[in-house]
Each structure stands twice: as structure tokens, then as C-alpha cells.
């Protein structure tokens, strides 16, 4: 009888702990929660090609670079796995994956360029860094291309 009571209490504590661990912060209206396969280098995540076994849940173009924001502990864990494919889960602003310009086929897009300047740094309007607020990650099969 005691064993059954102890097991019931242990099960209740473990179950409630798992429920708390699965709770996620609410997604703001201007954002969406995504899972994207890819590779990291420092604080930069590069989206990889989607595969049938690890498709992710958003159409992020392969090669898209995103700056990772998140708890230092999570970023440190991710950095320890550089060179390995990971599935990154987090929040991104809606519309970050929308390409500028007009697609003409074969992965080629035509978009407006910067106005000519007299020298110095050229800023390209409409080009900005994509960000992801990291909530979690897991290692997946595959390796990252070496440069």
C-alpha cells in the first residue's frame, strides 16, 4: 500500500514538472514560432535545406543567416555543437523570410539596387539582419558544410 502511495506521489510530481517544462511563452501577434534545420557559427544560424525526415515548419530559404538571441546558457550549449546540424526552435517576426524583388526562375531574383553615391560605405535599402529568439534546439542527423 505504501509503495502505491509513494509511486502515485512521484508520478504526480514528475508529471507536473513535465507540464511546466513544456509551457512556452505566448507568441506575439507580429511573430511566429518556427523550427528550422541548419548550422551555427558563433551567434549566426544558417538555415539548411529541408529534408523529409527533418522538414521544419517554415519555408526559410536555405542559406538564410539569422542572428540568435536567447539565454546565455542555451547559446553556449548550441555553440558547443558547431559543425553539427541542429533543429532550432524560436520566435521570429512575420515577413522576415519574404524575399525582395521579383523571381525570374532558377533561384534568381531581380530587386532594386542602391542609388549611386560619391564613395564611402554603400547602404542597401531594405536589407536587414534576420533575428530569431531561441527557445530550444536539438541535434539532428547530418553535418554542416565546411568552408
N, C-alpha and C positions, 0 to 999 in steps of 0.2 A: 504494500500500500504506500509506504514511504517513497519507494522508488518511483512509482507512478506520479506522485505529487511533485517530486523533485524534477522528473522529466518534463512534466507539464509546465512548471515554472521556467525551466531552462528553455524550453521551446518558445514560450511566450516572450521571454527576454530577447532571444535570438531573432524571432520574427519581427518584433518591434524595432530592433536595431537595423534589420534589413530594410524595413519600410522607410526609416529615417534616412538611410544611406541612398535610397532611390529617389527621394524628393529632390526636385530641381527647382531652381528659381524660375519664376514666371517669365515668359518671353514677351518683351515689349512689342507694341503694335508695329513699330518700324523695323523689327528684326525677325529672324527666323533661326530655329535650331537646326544645325546641319551636322552630318557625319561625312567626312571626306578622307579618302585614302591618299597617302602621299609620304613625303620625306621632309626632314628638318635639317637646318644648319643654323646653329645659334638660335635667334628668335624668329627666323624666317621659315615658314612652312610652304613647301611647294606641292601643289596638288598633283597627284599621279593619275594615270589612266584608270578608268573604272574597269573592273573585271566582273565576271559573272558571280564569282564567289565572294567578292567584296565590292559591291556596287556603290556603296554610299547612298545618300538620299537627296543629292542636289547635283545639278549639271554644272559643276565648276570645271572650266576648261583645264585640261592637262597643262601643266607648266605655270599655272597661276601662282604668283607669290603672295603670301599673306603674312602680315606681322602678327605674332602671337602675343596676346595679353592674358595674364592669369596669375594665380597664386605662385609664388616663387618655388614652392615645393614641387608643384606639378610641372612647371617649366624645367626644373632641374632634372626630374625623372625623365622627361622627354629628351632633353639634351644627352642623357646617358645612353640613349638608343639611336643616336645619329648614325646614318648608314643603313638603318633597317626601315622597312615600310611600316607605317603606323596608320591607324584609323583615328582621326582627330574629331572630337565632338565638341561643339561650342556654338556660340551665338554670333551671327553676322548681320549687318544691316542689309535690308532688302535692296536689290538692284546692284550690288557690288559685282555680280558676275555678268551683268549686261554689257556686252561689248559695244564700243563706239563705232560709228561708221556703217558702211554697207558691205555685206558679204557678197563676194563675186564668185565663190566656189574654191574648193581645194584648200580651205583654211585661210584664204587671202581676204583681207578686209581693206576697204578704202575709207579713210577718215580725214577730216580737215587737219592740216598741219598748223604750225605756229607761224605767226606773221614774221617777216624778215626783220632782223634787228641790226644794230650797228656793231655788235660784238658782245662779248661777255657771256654770261650764262643765259641759255635759252630755256624759257619755261614753256611747257606744253600744256595748253589749257585742257581741262577735262581729264587729265591723267592724275590719279591719286593712288595712294597705297591702300590696299585692301587689308582689313583687320579681322581677326577672329578672337573672341573672348573664350578662351579654352575652359571647358568644363570637365573634360576627361579624354582619355586616349587608351588605346590598346594596340599591342603589336600584332601585325598580320603577316601572312606569307609574302615573301618577295624581298628583294633588296633594291636599294636606291642606286641609280646610275652614278658612277664616279666621274669626276671631271678631270 
